């Protein structure tokens, strides 16, 4: 069984982030309105600026710009383009949010620190390269915002706040890279543990040589299939297969050559059962069992004979006849109180009859 790392698509998470962006827009709009009505009587609105001008400049225009930014970001994430571009669109949108806030509120120097937020968000995508690119973009936006705000402030504390903003931006980058490395190490550990667990489960269910279901799994599947057949009132068939003269191969050429015969036969069974519903198991040694859910005994017989034809077209030098030959017995369940043990014994009895009658044939169990 091939084990792959889960493909953790960010499509769902990008949609969630975009919904949060809309909430942020509403939150910023609400705060701006509250500030306007709460502080307009305390002289906090610039002299020479009317209420209408303030509403346009600080409330409506920034809100409109933010809505356009999020709408464009949303459309980008609906497009059939590389996921990396969509990831960048999320982060750049948040960076532009910060730029809008910084450019509008140039008097509030501390607002420059919002540029650290997009850098922290890059942790979600787990790529140090993305973190570096966004840190550079936000650094450039922070420089322009600082230059813009400097035109309206002569206070020495403004430059102190600007230094603090750059320090927080660099700190955000450094912390993000560390957290990305931690998350990657943690993810690799979880994946390794998962892979080990799946491998152990696979070993417990499957035969170590052929990869088919083992005897224990076969018994469980036989019971479950019969219970399902009884519940749905549908037929099922069971075939027990035994390779002819397999002991001679082991005794003459050794067990390694015997294993090659088993592997070749396994491949033929897989090819035959590839397009049909069947549970194939290695019951033990050179014995195989095939459960055919929903199949009549006639259909099971036809499938085994098709498998026999495949075997006749494959040459194997270590087998006496040059061809892999097998005997098989089929039992069938249609209705009644039969259990899986009786079904197996009937198939085994049919197999014994096939071998008694000269091998290389399939026998169907009959109570007569």
Secondary structure, DSSP 4 states (H G I P E B T S, - for coil): ---------SHHHHHHHHHHHHHHHHHHHHHHHHHHHHHGGGT-SPTT--HHHHIIIIIIHHHHHHHHHHHHHHHHHHSSS-HHHHHHHHHHHHHHHHHHHHHHTTT-GGGGGGHHHHHHHGGGGT-HHHHHHHHHHHHHHHHHHHHHHHTT---HHHHHHHHHHHHHHHHHHHHHHHHHHHHHHHHHHHHHHHHHHHHHHHHHHB-TTT-SB-HHHHHHHHHHHHHHHHHHT--EEEEEEEETTHHHHHHHH-HHHHHHHHHHHHHHHHHHTTTS--EEEEEETTEEEEEEET--HHHHHHHHHHHHHHHHTSB-TTSTTSB--EEEEEEEE-SSS--HHHHHHHHHHHHHHHHHTTSSSEEE----
